[in-house]
């Protein structure tokens, strides 16, 4: 899970190559509604393959890497230039922030964190 959520942050930072956005969620206003209004789907979404490709190293190293990604992601701010999301297409910095908050919250709550 640590590697998976790290992949989402890496994509937002432009550090993870992914395929082009596709599907209905890659277009406004549906992408905005899903990110900002609708509840996070419980076990209904399917991750892009590149979000499942990073293999764990050690717990300590992976957690430190996640902390660094969170720090760098949040330091960019909403007005920075953000890459397109693999799932949601071209979205704002604010939408990236909400998306990553929901993604991290969902997976951390799975494990009682």
C-alpha positions in Angstrom: 0.0 0.0 0.0 2.9 2.4 0.8 4.3 1.9 -2.7 0.9 2.2 -4.3 0.0 5.6 -2.7 3.6 6.7 -3.4 2.9 6.0 -7.1 -0.1 8.4 -7.1 2.1 11.1 -5.6 4.9 10.4 -8.1 2.5 10.8 -11.0 1.3 14.1 -9.6 4.9 15.3 -9.4 5.5 14.2 -13.0 7.9 11.5 -11.9 5.9 8.4 -13.0 5.4 7.7 -16.6 1.8 6.6 -17.3 -0.4 6.0 -20.3 -2.6 8.8 -21.7 -5.8 9.7 -19.9 -8.8 7.7 -21.2 -12.4 7.0 -20.3 -15.3 9.1 -19.0 -13.5 10.2 -15.8 -10.8 11.9 -17.9 -13.3 14.6 -19.0 -14.9 17.6 -17.2 -17.2 18.0 -15.5 -17.4 14.3 -14.5 -13.7 14.3 -13.3 -14.4 17.3 -11.1 -17.6 15.8 -9.6 -15.8 12.5 -8.9 -12.8 14.2 -7.2 -14.7 17.0 -5.3 -18.3 15.9 -4.7 -18.9 12.2 -4.9 -17.8 9.9 -2.1 -14.7 7.8 -2.7 -15.7 4.5 -4.2 -15.1 1.6 -1.7 -13.3 -1.1 -3.6 -14.9 -0.2 -6.9 -12.0 1.5 -8.8 -9.2 -0.3 -10.6 -5.7 1.1 -10.4 -3.7 1.7 -13.5 -1.0 -1.0 -13.8 1.8 1.5 -13.3 0.4 2.2 -9.8 1.0 -1.4 -8.8 4.4 -1.9 -10.4 6.7 -0.5 -7.6 7.9 -3.3 -5.4 8.6 -2.7 -1.6 12.1 -2.4 -0.3 12.3 -2.0 3.4 9.5 -0.6 5.6 11.7 2.2 6.9 12.9 3.2 3.4 9.4 3.0 1.8 7.8 5.1 4.6 10.6 7.7 4.4 10.2 7.9 0.6 6.4 8.4 1.1 7.0 11.2 3.6 9.3 12.9 1.2 6.8 12.6 -1.6 4.0 14.1 0.5 6.3 17.0 1.5 7.4 17.7 -2.1 3.8 17.3 -3.4 2.4 19.7 -0.9 5.2 22.2 -1.4 4.2 22.7 -5.1 1.0 24.5 -4.2 -2.2 24.6 -6.3 -0.9 27.2 -8.8 2.0 25.1 -10.0 1.9 23.4 -13.4 0.5 19.9 -12.9 0.7 16.9 -15.3 -2.5 15.2 -16.5 -3.8 12.4 -14.4 -3.8 8.9 -15.9 -7.4 8.5 -14.7 -8.8 12.0 -14.5 -7.0 13.8 -17.3 -6.1 17.5 -17.1 -7.0 18.7 -13.6 -6.0 21.7 -11.4 -3.5 21.7 -8.6 -6.4 22.0 -6.2 -8.0 18.9 -7.7 -4.7 17.0 -7.5 -4.5 17.9 -3.8 -8.1 16.7 -3.1 -7.5 13.6 -5.1 -4.3 12.7 -3.2 -5.9 13.5 0.1 -8.8 11.1 -0.6 -6.5 8.4 -1.9 -4.1 8.6 1.1 -7.1 8.8 3.5 -8.8 5.8 1.9 -5.7 3.5 2.1 -4.5 4.7 5.5 -7.9 4.1 7.0 -7.9 0.5 5.5 -5.0 -0.2 7.9 -6.3 1.8 10.9 -3.7 4.6 10.5 
